[in-house]
Amino acid sequence: MYLNMKWMGVVLVLLLFRVSAVANGLGSVSGKVLDKQGNALVGVSVTIGNLGKGAHTQPDGTFRLAQLPYGKYVLLVKGIGLMEKEIALTLTEQMEHVQLEIQLDRQTHAMQEVLVTGRKETNYVNDYSFVGTKLQSRVIEVPQTISSVTKELMEDQQAFLVTDVVQNLAGVNQYSSYDDLTIRGFRNGYETGYRLVNGLRSGYGYGTSFFRVPLTVNLESVEVLKGPGAALFGDINPGGTVNLVTKKPLEENRKAMTFSVGSFNTMRGTLDLTGPLNEDKSLLYRLNIGYEDTKTFREVNDRSSLMIAPTVTFRPTDKTTVNAELVFSKFDGYLDRGMGIRGGDLYALPRSFTLSQPSDYYRVNDVSLNASLHHKLTDWLTFNAAYLKFVYHEELSEHRTLNTFADAPANTIMNLRYLEKKVNEYTDNLSTYFSANFNTGKVQHNLVAGLDYIKFQTDQRGHQWEAREMEVAGKRVPLTFDLHNPSYELRDPSKYIRRPLASFFVDYLNASYSSTGVYVQDQVGVTDRLKVLLGLRYEFFRDQRQYGRGEEKVHQNVLLPRLGLTYKVRENLNYFASYSQGFKPIDPAFVRNFQNYGGTSPFDSENSFQVESGLKGEFLEKRLFATLAFFHIEKRNTLVNTGQLTETGNPIYRQNGRVKSQGAELEATGSLTPALNLSLNYAFNHTEVVASDLKGEQGRQTANAPRHSAGLWAKYTFTGTALEGFGLALGGNYVGDRRMELQVQDVLTGEGIWAYWPSYTVVNAAAFYRVNKFKLSLNANNLLDKYYFVGGYDYQRAFPGAPRNFILSMGYTF
């Protein structure tokens, strides 16, 4: 009797469970995802968006979504390199469990020459780029290394400035804290390079604007074309070209906002809206807004940044696409000139130490308009045009080092200079070209022929004044700063003694020059496995403004070839090799007024070449992309600022005869499993000054170029457990020791010596939780609180890295 009652109880519980399940109306969806050949597809995303339910396919292609209420749903199935598919289904009491077999097609991308449509993928891999060929090409098929960081990796690392992403790029490190990088051993910033935006020359990274680091708020990705890209973009630095790819409108509605708070009283907010503006989706929009207010870890260095970037895409016909983008950026804070090194001890002063005074300021507004047209004339011929106008306005008041110590070689009291400046810079860039796809027999051609026009000009109404002394009790007293007893106060510049306007600033105000490039390039498909790239460009550089009657304009012309090939070793593995040349015209002032800059004869244009070879591969069902590259670069006539000034305040320059850089790079980006995302890189780079007229420099590595550097970021997301939606990330970067740009005085002997920035390793970590459309992230940077220097010039201008810091971010997608 007892046993019968026991079994009746078990049956009753089971019946109640069954009734509860029916009452709640819960079902499931399971199945398998295959390609057209019947092969299982692993890592494919299977989601029901309005429920926030999702899963990834297992190694055998299977998936399962359980605990689904009865109702009608749309199942979205998508994966990297696959055509996404939507499947309508209904769960009812009669059909509680749905079993599916889903086949996905491999994705084929139509050739697109101008980047005007948004990237739909949401991963670390950037499969396509146009920076390497001016055509939207698969990165694996470009015979030159292209490194990139996608917006997803930027978001996971909470990278707000472009310099924050450098750790993810092999062979790239900071030269200073400005928009100033070292790429494959060569400086890229200020007088040595500039930033492209969507393949067009912007005002970033060049001239006065290089002090302002671009924000990542509106960026889809940051790309670096390694080695000279002069055959495509004209006067390019030999180490590489940085291209900022902005976010473009999407056909689907996506909206996201984030709010962040962190160390150093940091507060941030971002907004990203995109979607169609009409029913036929011929008019699309995107709006990105970002704001930050922070005290930073440096004293007297508060800053606030604002960016507003609306974009529209109009497709009046299926053959024509027009894109227009306006970006407004504002900065209000201080110009951080780095810190002095007291008594030769790199760690004698706290990382927060600064020379800036509370009365200083640095205010910047920049506005750019970027427009592009893509029109298909025939099935095989397309016309492309793009235009970028960049306007930069700066107002500056600063106390900074004069690059000398008043008590050398003890080096405890720095000589100062005070500057006030107001300037405007204008950059125009027009690119027009035709592209043609055709065959000659069995040989396929992707031909590009076009013309680029670039113009840079400053506003002659700008002004600057400088002081190195002040009047005290009727006496002239040098401006100095005691590193043992620093003082910070509201300074009165009216007591400062103005110097005559420096001739270098007169040259700057008269800066107006243009460069025109005519080029042709053909990507030749010789066989199914072998592709050859042939390119040739002729560059015309012209000084646009005459300084006086009877003076001739400065002309610098050059012919720039480019050769490359890719060979498909296996279906997922390509071998590549290339040769490319670089050219950097010298500022006309260094030719016309070379005496003002310490020259005994006109300075020469810089020229370079690179030979590169390696392997590119797509692995794990194209979830992981990897590159192994070997390179050799040589550059002649490198222009070097000696750090010294003439009596009139002009910087003194010199030129190195020949510099070489050679080494190897390894990069891997993507997903090892659906739950484990990865970005890793390593670079070995041997640089050497082969010919120099400066004692002791010949045979040394180039400035701020580490021999070894590496970076890592690994993110794991828990799925199918009680920790569903929770994730952890661990990363960091290593930079070897780097030679300083200028010699320093030995504090014991007073002799000039070459000093080095010490090597460092920084460890970063993150934890995050995502539930439905909400995401919470906590990032910890420099977890071990390492005191290190991101770069610098000498003992007068060193740039420390941030101490341990945290940032908490809350995001919502709707």
Buried (B, 14 or more C-beta within 10 A) or exposed (E): EEEEEEEEEEEEEEEEEEEEBEEEBBBBBBBBBBBEEEEBBBBBBBBBEEBEBBBBBBEEBBBBBEEBEBBEBEBBBBBBBBEBBEBEBEBEEEEBEBEBEBBBEEBEEEEBBBBBBBBEBEBBBBBBBBBBBBBBBBBBBBBBBBBBBBBBBBBBBBBBBBBBBBBBBBBBBBBBBBBBBBBBBBBBBBBBBBBBBBBBBBBBBBBBBBBBBBBBBBBBBBBBBBBBBBBBBBBBBBBBBBBBBBBBBBBEEBBBBBEBBBBBEBBBBBBBBBBBEEEEBBBBBBBBBBBBBBBBBBBBBBBEBBBBBBBBBBBEEEEEBBBBBBBBBBBBBBBBBBBBBBBBEBEBBBBBBBBBBEBBBBBBBBBBEBBBBBBBEEEEBBBBBBBBBBBBBBBBBBBBBBBBBBBBBBBBBBBBBBBBBBBBBBBBBBBBBBBBBEEEEEEBBBBBEBEBBBBBBBBEEBEBBBBBBBEEEEEEEEBBBEBEEEEBEEBEBEEBBEBEBBBBBBBBBBBBBBBBBEBBBBBBBEEEEEBBBBBBBEBBBBBBBBBEEEEEEBEBBBEBBBBBBBBBEEEBBBBBBBBBBBBBBBBBBBBBBBEBBBBEEBBBBBBBBBBBBBBBBBBBBBBBBBBBBBBBBBBBBBBBBBBBBBEEBBBBBBBBEBBBBBBBBBBBBBBBBBBBBBBBBBBBBBBBBBEBEBEEBBEBBBBBBBBBBBBBBBBBBBBEEEEBBBBBBBBBBBBBEBBBBBBBBBBEEEEBEBBBBEBBEBBBBBEBBBEEEBBBBBBBBBBEEBBBBBBBBBBBBBBBBBBBBBBBBEBEBE
